[in-house]
Amino acid sequence: MLSLYVIATFGVVVLFSFLTAPRRASVEGFFQGQVAGRAPGLCTLVLSQVTTWIFARSLMNSAILGYYYGAAGTLAYAAYYLSFLSGGYIVGQLRLRGAASVQDWLGARFGTVGQSAYNVVVALRLLSEVFANLLVVGLIFSAVLPEMASAGTLAIVAVAVLGLAYSAWGGLSAALRTDVVQMVLFLAVFGVAFIYLVTQPDFSIVEIATSQGASGARQGWVLLIVALLQVFSYPAHDPVMMDRGFIADRKTTRNSFLHAFWLSALCILAFGVFGIHAANLGAAYEGQLLTTWAGMFPSWVFVALLVSLLVSALSTLDSALSSAARLCVEELRLAPRTLLGGRVVMVVFMILGGALTLWGNTTLFDAVAVSGTASMFLTPVMVAVFVFGWSVPMWAYLTSFGAAILGAAAYFLREVAMVAKVLPDAPKYEQLLVICVFVLLVGFAAVLIGARRVAD
């Protein structure tokens, strides 16, 4: 019966998404998000930014980190949402310099090589978004249908097909319009579950704020430092956020980033409270917390949590696919700038992302850590140019890029014997912190040596 409630409620969300998607698609709407020649307004941009950043993986990460490391763990993940502030600054600097995208700016300074290095990181980021959100879908249906061995796989296929169907119809314009509906539905459904939680007699805001989690708070504080080191470059490698920074006027865009910051941070912190509360009650960690919550809450609250996750997964899939289409068509020119060209790209990314769910790694934070580390090559470059007005030579840019890719690979392969010998004998998040410091030191050293002050 529980599974029927989840499927029925999610079916309503999908139906609303199809009804909201534009009936007619145009090339400009597909790649630039314009509807009838008009750019999206502030409310649409804010809700779209938020719903694409509080996706299923992020919500689960916040709760899982809260369970293990208490308030420090959830706060560490929420720190990544400072990306809206740094992202707004980056977009403002790029538009001030006449750039229409990050690739446009990098191409003017570092040519095709500079663009290609960035596009590799961006493509991996998009694939990780598709993969991680489909993975959460699989985990949800495996939890509500434990008697059905293939439930997770079938759910992944079904959501992938449904998400692809309306995404491929309207591209970015469809993503923007459905994001609004999906965000409103998310706030309504999740709001009900959160109100239930905070009104329970065993809930204490003081205990939440002072919680050490199931494993102690130390690693949560370590992750907070990691997040603060990554947060300046993190938004620059997220094409979903960057794409939304160039489709409206500057004032609307600036305000959308500011409002998206506080709204998304509140949502992430609130979802993390469910993980912290589970640890405070001494509940066992089962099924990425999904099985844990099933035993803690009434069925309707559990259904509300699952539907919240499914809505956030769906809202991110369409945005990731629209950004993938723009990347491959407008930046890489791998396909013609037509509706068919964009739709083919979407199909390819969805297939690749779905295939990655067969990989077997269910550590959701790994995708954030790896892509966040890879993005750090941009930090020294952007600080040098935006803050100090220096010119960065190609060799310094590529040195910073190489250090970041090496660091990301080291964290990803940390359990391989050869890599483990190089990394410190410490918990994985402390290893990640050391890697991030190494990447920044190499990048800034290269930039400082090679940069020279010029008029920008």
Solvent accessible surface area in square Angstrom, and as a share of the most:
residue,aa,sasa,rsa
1,M,152,0.68
2,L,48,0.24
3,S,13,0.09
4,L,108,0.54
5,Y,119,0.45
6,V,0,0.00
7,I,84,0.43
8,A,63,0.49
9,T,51,0.30
10,F,12,0.05
11,G,36,0.35
12,V,74,0.43
13,V,6,0.03
14,V,11,0.06
15,L,104,0.52
16,F,94,0.39
17,S,0,0.00
18,F,66,0.28
19,L,114,0.57
20,T,27,0.16
21,A,3,0.02
22,P,9,0.06
23,R,148,0.54
24,R,221,0.81
25,A,29,0.22
26,S,60,0.38
27,V,48,0.28
28,E,80,0.36
29,G,2,0.02
30,F,1,0.01
31,F,2,0.01
32,Q,52,0.23
33,G,2,0.02
34,Q,64,0.28
35,V,55,0.32
36,A,87,0.67
37,G,63,0.60
38,R,164,0.60
39,A,51,0.40
40,P,19,0.12
41,G,41,0.40
42,L,69,0.35
43,C,89,0.53
44,T,35,0.20
45,L,0,0.00
46,V,15,0.08
47,L,21,0.10
48,S,0,0.00
49,Q,0,0.00
50,V,0,0.00
51,T,2,0.01
52,T,2,0.01
53,W,8,0.03
54,I,1,0.01
55,F,5,0.02
56,A,0,0.00
57,R,1,0.01
58,S,2,0.02
59,L,0,0.00
60,M,1,0.00
61,N,3,0.02
62,S,0,0.00
63,A,0,0.00
64,I,24,0.12
65,L,7,0.04
66,G,0,0.00
67,Y,12,0.05
68,Y,66,0.25
69,Y,27,0.10
70,G,0,0.00
71,A,25,0.20
72,A,1,0.01
73,G,0,0.00
74,T,4,0.02
75,L,79,0.39
76,A,1,0.01
77,Y,7,0.03
78,A,8,0.07
79,A,9,0.07
80,Y,5,0.02
81,Y,2,0.01
82,L,59,0.30
83,S,0,0.00
84,F,0,0.00
85,L,73,0.36
86,S,15,0.10
87,G,0,0.00
88,G,21,0.20
89,Y,85,0.32
90,I,1,0.01
91,V,3,0.02
92,G,37,0.36
93,Q,32,0.14
94,L,1,0.00
95,R,42,0.15
96,L,117,0.58
97,R,72,0.26
98,G,66,0.64
99,A,11,0.09
100,A,70,0.54
101,S,8,0.05
102,V,5,0.03
103,Q,7,0.03
104,D,62,0.32
105,W,11,0.04
106,L,0,0.00
107,G,20,0.20
108,A,93,0.72
109,R,77,0.28
110,F,7,0.03
111,G,32,0.31
112,T,104,0.61
113,V,80,0.46
114,G,0,0.00
115,Q,49,0.22
116,S,51,0.33
117,A,9,0.07
118,Y,3,0.01
119,N,10,0.05
120,V,78,0.45
121,V,2,0.01
122,V,0,0.00
123,A,26,0.20
124,L,102,0.51
125,R,3,0.01
126,L,0,0.00
127,L,32,0.16
128,S,18,0.11
129,E,2,0.01
130,V,1,0.00
131,F,17,0.07
132,A,1,0.01
133,N,0,0.00
134,L,0,0.00
135,L,15,0.07
136,V,1,0.00
137,V,1,0.00
138,G,6,0.06
139,L,36,0.18
140,I,0,0.00
141,F,16,0.07
142,S,53,0.34
143,A,31,0.24
144,V,13,0.08
145,L,32,0.16
146,P,103,0.65
147,E,138,0.62
148,M,82,0.36
149,A,115,0.89
150,S,53,0.34
151,A,4,0.03
152,G,7,0.07
153,T,76,0.44
154,L,95,0.47
155,A,10,0.08
156,I,22,0.11
157,V,82,0.47
158,A,49,0.38
159,V,5,0.03
160,A,13,0.10
161,V,90,0.52
162,L,65,0.32
163,G,0,0.00
164,L,32,0.16
165,A,47,0.37
166,Y,2,0.01
167,S,1,0.01
168,A,16,0.12
169,W,118,0.41
170,G,1,0.01
171,G,1,0.01
172,L,5,0.03
173,S,5,0.04
174,A,0,0.00
175,A,0,0.00
176,L,4,0.02
177,R,93,0.34
178,T,0,0.00
179,D,0,0.00
180,V,38,0.22
181,V,37,0.22
182,Q,0,0.00
183,M,0,0.00
184,V,80,0.46
185,L,45,0.22
186,F,1,0.01
187,L,66,0.33
188,A,58,0.45
189,V,34,0.20
190,F,10,0.04
191,G,25,0.24
192,V,76,0.44
193,A,0,0.00
194,F,56,0.23
195,I,109,0.55
196,Y,49,0.19
197,L,0,0.00
198,V,54,0.31
199,T,91,0.53
200,Q,51,0.23
201,P,135,0.85
202,D,75,0.39
203,F,31,0.13
204,S,35,0.23
205,I,118,0.60
206,V,102,0.59
207,E,94,0.42
208,I,9,0.05
209,A,67,0.52
210,T,87,0.51
211,S,10,0.07
212,Q,109,0.49
213,G,21,0.20
214,A,62,0.48
215,S,71,0.46
216,G,28,0.27
217,A,9,0.07
218,R,162,0.59
219,Q,23,0.10
220,G,0,0.00
221,W,125,0.44
222,V,14,0.08
223,L,2,0.01
224,L,34,0.17
225,I,87,0.44
226,V,0,0.00
227,A,0,0.00
228,L,91,0.45
229,L,51,0.25
230,Q,0,0.00
231,V,19,0.11
232,F,44,0.19
233,S,0,0.00
234,Y,7,0.03
235,P,0,0.00
236,A,0,0.00
237,H,0,0.00
238,D,1,0.00
239,P,8,0.05
240,V,2,0.01
241,M,0,0.00
242,M,8,0.03
243,D,11,0.05
244,R,0,0.00
245,G,0,0.00
246,F,43,0.18
247,I,19,0.09
248,A,9,0.07
249,D,83,0.43
250,R,123,0.45
251,K,133,0.56
252,T,25,0.15
253,T,4,0.02
254,R,134,0.49
255,N,41,0.21
256,S,0,0.00
257,F,3,0.01
258,L,89,0.44
259,H,76,0.34
260,A,0,0.00
261,F,53,0.22
262,W,125,0.44
263,L,28,0.14
264,S,0,0.00
265,A,14,0.11
266,L,102,0.51
267,C,7,0.04
268,I,0,0.00
269,L,64,0.32
270,A,16,0.13
271,F,0,0.00
272,G,0,0.00
273,V,17,0.09
274,F,0,0.00
275,G,0,0.00
276,I,3,0.02
277,H,6,0.03
278,A,0,0.00
279,A,18,0.14
280,N,57,0.29
281,L,83,0.42
282,G,64,0.62
283,A,23,0.18
284,A,66,0.51
285,Y,68,0.26
286,E,87,0.39
287,G,42,0.41
288,Q,32,0.14
289,L,0,0.00
290,L,2,0.01
291,T,60,0.35
292,T,7,0.04
293,W,0,0.00
294,A,46,0.36
295,G,74,0.71
296,M,48,0.21
297,F,20,0.08
298,P,49,0.31
299,S,71,0.46
300,W,128,0.45
301,V,0,0.00
302,F,5,0.02
303,V,16,0.09
304,A,10,0.08
305,L,0,0.00
306,L,0,0.00
307,V,1,0.00
308,S,0,0.00
309,L,0,0.00
310,L,0,0.00
311,V,0,0.00
312,S,2,0.01
313,A,0,0.00
314,L,0,0.00
315,S,0,0.00
316,T,1,0.00
317,L,0,0.00
318,D,1,0.00
319,S,0,0.00
320,A,1,0.01
321,L,0,0.00
322,S,4,0.03
323,S,2,0.01
324,A,0,0.00
325,A,0,0.00
326,R,32,0.12
327,L,3,0.01
328,C,11,0.06
329,V,5,0.03
330,E,33,0.15
331,E,37,0.17
332,L,61,0.30
333,R,191,0.70
334,L,130,0.65
335,A,22,0.17
336,P,90,0.56
337,R,98,0.36
338,T,60,0.35
339,L,42,0.21
340,L,129,0.64
341,G,4,0.03
342,G,0,0.00
343,R,60,0.22
344,V,76,0.44
345,V,12,0.07
346,M,0,0.00
347,V,59,0.34
348,V,72,0.41
349,F,17,0.07
350,M,9,0.04
351,I,113,0.58
352,L,84,0.42
353,G,0,0.00
354,G,17,0.17
355,A,52,0.40
356,L,68,0.34
357,T,20,0.11
358,L,142,0.70
359,W,119,0.42
360,G,61,0.58
361,N,38,0.20
362,T,52,0.30
363,T,56,0.33
364,L,7,0.04
365,F,8,0.03
366,D,12,0.06
367,A,17,0.13
368,V,2,0.01
369,A,0,0.00
370,V,36,0.21
371,S,10,0.06
372,G,0,0.00
373,T,0,0.00
374,A,7,0.05
375,S,0,0.00
376,M,0,0.00
377,F,0,0.00
378,L,1,0.00
379,T,11,0.06
380,P,1,0.01
381,V,0,0.00
382,M,3,0.01
383,V,31,0.18
384,A,2,0.01
385,V,0,0.00
386,F,16,0.07
387,V,88,0.51
388,F,87,0.36
389,G,15,0.15
390,W,55,0.19
391,S,28,0.18
392,V,10,0.06
393,P,37,0.23
394,M,71,0.32
395,W,128,0.45
396,A,0,0.00
397,Y,0,0.00
398,L,67,0.33
399,T,52,0.30
400,S,0,0.00
401,F,39,0.16
402,G,36,0.35
403,A,7,0.05
404,A,0,0.00
405,I,57,0.29
406,L,112,0.56
407,G,3,0.03
408,A,7,0.05
409,A,40,0.31
410,A,20,0.16
411,Y,0,0.00
412,F,92,0.39
413,L,75,0.37
414,R,29,0.11
415,E,153,0.69
416,V,73,0.42
417,A,72,0.55
418,M,154,0.69
419,V,29,0.17
420,A,48,0.37
421,K,172,0.73
422,V,125,0.72
423,L,19,0.10
424,P,51,0.32
425,D,157,0.81
426,A,31,0.24
427,P,68,0.43
428,K,67,0.28
429,Y,11,0.04
430,E,31,0.14
431,Q,21,0.09
432,L,0,0.00
433,L,37,0.18
434,V,74,0.43
435,I,8,0.04
436,C,0,0.00
437,V,63,0.36
438,F,89,0.37
439,V,1,0.01
440,L,23,0.12
441,L,120,0.59
442,V,43,0.25
443,G,0,0.00
444,F,63,0.26
445,A,47,0.37
446,A,5,0.04
447,V,2,0.01
448,L,106,0.53
449,I,135,0.68
450,G,21,0.20
451,A,21,0.16
452,R,160,0.58
453,R,174,0.64
454,V,51,0.30
455,A,104,0.81
456,D,93,0.48
